[in-house]
Amino acid sequence: MSVFKNKAFAVLLAFLLLLLDGHLSLLSRTLFQSEFIVSSHLLIIFFLFYTIVFNPYFVFILSFILGIIYDFYYLGIYNFGIATLMFPLMVVIMIKAWKHISSEQPLSRFLLFFVLIFILDFASIGIAYFYHLTAYPLNDFVTYNLAPSLIFNMLIFLFLQKLLEKTYIKGRH
């Protein structure tokens, strides 16, 4: 059994990816002088593979706990709930999707990831609008946040897909 398929290691790796996502997003703001805001979603990439390998309940609970940590760490107590809601929702969509599409196909994983990132980012800004947490214009969000984030995350996914496929999917049967 690979260390990557160990639940304790998966929890530790997911927590580290949660921290790395925030730092990569902050780095992008510094590099682009806040003109473009790239939201890194490495954690979602790993959740995509975790839902294939691990028990769905384990991944759901992990996503819920990491959502709480994300909300408190990055958004603060007054914006609590966005990631706590969205991370488990993404996992549920992944679990349901694997019942209808093949997790073995790289294109299926890529397209599912694209749709998930779109839903995650768009729903997060929607929730923020609903609760009056932001007044960021939607056209600016799409142009300066959503599009760069999708491009960045798709490139990262393509870069990591072969490695993650070898680690999590090959030889699991």
C-alpha positions as CSV (number, residue, x, y, z in Angstrom):
1,M,0.0,0.0,0.0
2,S,1.4,3.3,-1.0
3,V,1.9,6.0,1.6
4,F,-0.3,8.2,-0.5
5,K,-3.2,5.9,0.0
6,N,-2.9,6.0,3.7
7,K,-5.7,8.1,5.3
8,A,-3.5,9.8,7.9
9,F,-1.1,10.9,5.2
10,A,-4.1,12.0,3.0
11,V,-5.3,14.2,5.9
12,L,-1.9,15.7,6.4
13,L,-1.4,16.3,2.7
14,A,-4.8,17.9,2.3
15,F,-4.1,20.3,5.2
16,L,-0.8,21.3,3.7
17,L,-2.4,21.8,0.3
18,L,-5.0,24.0,2.0
19,L,-2.2,26.2,3.3
20,L,-0.3,26.1,0.0
21,D,-3.4,27.2,-1.9
22,G,-3.7,30.3,0.2
23,H,-0.1,31.2,-0.2
24,L,-0.1,30.6,-4.0
25,S,-3.1,32.8,-4.2
26,L,-1.4,35.5,-2.2
27,L,1.7,35.2,-4.3
28,S,-0.3,35.7,-7.5
29,R,-1.6,39.0,-6.0
30,T,1.9,40.1,-5.4
31,L,3.2,39.1,-8.8
32,F,0.4,40.7,-10.7
33,Q,0.2,43.7,-8.3
34,S,-3.5,42.8,-7.6
35,E,-4.5,43.4,-11.2
36,F,-5.3,39.7,-11.5
37,I,-6.3,37.5,-8.7
38,V,-5.6,33.8,-9.2
39,S,-7.2,31.4,-6.7
40,S,-5.3,28.2,-6.5
41,H,-7.3,25.0,-6.0
42,L,-4.8,22.3,-5.5
43,L,-6.9,20.9,-2.7
44,I,-9.8,20.4,-5.1
45,I,-7.5,18.5,-7.4
46,F,-6.6,16.1,-4.6
47,F,-10.2,15.8,-3.5
48,L,-11.0,14.7,-7.1
49,F,-8.5,11.8,-6.7
50,Y,-9.4,11.1,-3.1
51,T,-13.0,10.5,-4.1
52,I,-11.8,7.8,-6.4
53,V,-9.5,6.0,-3.9
54,F,-11.0,6.6,-0.4
55,N,-14.3,6.0,1.3
56,P,-16.7,8.8,0.2
57,Y,-17.7,9.5,3.8
58,F,-14.1,10.0,4.8
59,V,-13.5,12.5,2.0
60,F,-16.8,14.3,2.8
61,I,-15.9,14.7,6.5
62,L,-12.3,15.7,5.5
63,S,-13.7,18.4,3.1
64,F,-16.1,19.7,5.8
65,I,-13.3,20.0,8.4
66,L,-11.0,21.6,6.0
67,G,-13.8,24.0,4.9
68,I,-14.1,25.1,8.6
69,I,-10.4,25.6,8.9
70,Y,-10.3,27.5,5.6
71,D,-13.1,29.8,6.6
72,F,-11.5,30.6,10.0
73,Y,-8.0,30.9,8.7
74,Y,-8.6,32.9,5.4
75,L,-12.0,34.5,5.7
76,G,-12.3,35.1,9.4
77,I,-15.3,34.5,11.7
78,Y,-17.5,37.1,10.0
79,N,-17.3,35.3,6.6
80,F,-17.6,31.9,8.1
81,G,-19.4,29.3,6.0
82,I,-18.5,29.7,2.4
83,A,-15.8,27.0,2.2
84,T,-17.6,25.0,4.9
85,L,-20.5,24.7,2.5
86,M,-18.6,24.6,-0.8
87,F,-15.9,22.0,-0.1
88,P,-18.3,19.3,0.9
89,L,-20.6,20.2,-2.0
90,M,-17.7,19.8,-4.4
91,V,-17.0,16.4,-2.9
92,V,-20.7,15.3,-3.2
93,I,-20.7,16.4,-6.9
94,M,-17.5,14.4,-7.5
95,I,-18.9,11.3,-5.8
96,K,-22.1,11.5,-7.8
97,A,-20.2,12.2,-11.1
98,W,-18.1,9.1,-10.7
99,K,-21.2,7.0,-10.8
100,H,-22.0,8.4,-14.3
101,I,-18.7,9.0,-15.9
102,S,-15.4,7.1,-15.9
103,S,-12.8,8.1,-13.4
104,E,-10.3,6.1,-15.5
105,Q,-10.4,8.7,-18.4
106,P,-8.1,11.7,-18.1
107,L,-10.4,13.8,-20.2
108,S,-13.3,13.0,-17.8
109,R,-11.3,14.1,-14.8
110,F,-10.1,17.3,-16.6
111,L,-13.6,18.3,-17.6
112,L,-15.1,17.5,-14.2
113,F,-12.3,19.6,-12.6
114,F,-13.0,22.5,-14.9
115,V,-16.8,22.4,-14.1
116,L,-16.0,22.1,-10.3
117,I,-13.7,25.1,-10.2
118,F,-16.2,27.1,-12.2
119,I,-19.0,26.2,-9.8
120,L,-16.8,26.7,-6.7
121,D,-15.6,30.1,-7.7
122,F,-18.9,31.3,-9.1
123,A,-21.0,30.0,-6.1
124,S,-18.5,31.5,-3.6
125,I,-18.9,34.9,-5.1
126,G,-22.6,34.4,-5.3
127,I,-22.8,33.6,-1.6
128,A,-20.6,36.6,-0.8
129,Y,-23.0,38.8,-2.8
130,F,-26.1,37.3,-1.1
131,Y,-24.7,38.0,2.3
132,H,-23.4,41.5,1.3
133,L,-19.8,40.4,2.0
134,T,-18.5,42.0,-1.3
135,A,-19.5,44.6,-3.8
136,Y,-16.9,43.4,-6.4
137,P,-18.5,43.9,-9.8
138,L,-19.4,40.6,-11.5
139,N,-17.8,41.5,-14.8
140,D,-14.5,42.4,-13.0
141,F,-14.7,39.1,-11.1
142,V,-15.1,37.1,-14.3
143,T,-12.3,39.0,-16.1
144,Y,-9.7,39.5,-13.3
145,N,-10.4,36.5,-11.0
146,L,-12.4,33.7,-12.6
147,A,-10.7,33.5,-16.0
148,P,-7.1,33.6,-14.6
149,S,-8.0,31.1,-11.9
150,L,-9.5,28.7,-14.4
151,I,-6.4,29.0,-16.7
152,F,-4.0,28.6,-13.8
153,N,-5.8,25.6,-12.3
154,M,-6.3,23.8,-15.6
155,L,-2.5,24.2,-16.3
156,I,-1.7,22.8,-12.8
157,F,-4.1,20.0,-13.3
158,L,-2.6,19.0,-16.6
159,F,0.9,19.2,-15.1
160,L,-0.1,17.0,-12.1
161,Q,-2.5,14.6,-13.7
162,K,-0.1,11.9,-14.9
163,L,1.7,11.9,-11.5
164,L,-1.6,11.7,-9.6
165,E,-2.9,9.1,-11.9
166,K,0.1,6.9,-11.3
167,T,-0.1,7.5,-7.6
168,Y,-3.8,7.1,-7.0
169,I,-5.5,5.3,-9.9
170,K,-3.0,2.8,-11.5
171,G,-2.9,-0.5,-9.6
172,R,-5.9,0.2,-7.4
173,H,-7.8,-2.7,-8.9
